[in-house]
Amino acid sequence: EGAYFAPELGNVVARYGEEGVKAFITSRPVDGIPGRRSMPQFNLTEEELDAVAAFLEHVSKINNANWPPNVQG
């Protein structure tokens, strides 16, 4: 649960699809964005990207008592 710091990840695959998640991860700048909080570039392999997307798909199916209350988180 990212709350105020980061986006909600429990439904990120439902919102953007697996390819969208992988594209977001690979598009991160190498040095971040000066003056902003941002996810670093981890330079994940295709296999690692597939594993992250599969994990996020898995957690999106966990009964979370209807949380988050809306698709944006």
N, C-alpha and C positions, 0 to 999 in steps of 0.2 A: 504494500500500500504506500504509494508515493506521497500521498497527502499534499502538503504545500511545497515539497522539495522537488518532486518528480511526477510524471504522469502515472496514472493507475495502470498497472500491468496485468491485473486479473482478467481484463477483457480486451487487451490490446490486439490479439489475433482476430477476434471477432470484428474489431473496428477497422483494422488495416490489412488483414490477411497475413499469411506466413511470409510471402514475398515482400510485402510492405515493411514488416518487422525487420527482415534481413537487410533491406535497402536502407532503412533508417540507421541500423547499426553500422553498416559499412560506409555511410556518408559522413560520419563524425569527423571533424577536423583533427588532424594529428596533434596540434597543440591546444585544442580547446578553443574557446572564444574568450578573449581577454575581458575581464570584468563581469563575466557571467558564469553561473554554475552550468556545467554541461557534462554530458557523458564523454569519457575519454574514448579514443580510438584504440581498440584492443587488437586490431588486425587478426580477427578470427579466421580460421580456415573455413572452407565451405562445409565441411563435416561439423565443425563447432557451431556454425550459424544454423545448420539444420537441427542440431541438438537443442540450441536455445529456443528456436521456434517451436519445436516439438514439446519442450517443457512448458512454454507459455500456453500452447494449445491444451496440454494436459491440465494445467492449473485453472484454465478458464472453465473447465467442466466440474470443478469441485463445488459442492453445495455450500454457498457462502451466505445463506440467509438473505438473498436478494441484495447483496452489497457488491459493487457500489449501487447507489440508488438510481443512477442514470448512466447512460453509455459513456459519457465523458469522464466519469469517476468523480 
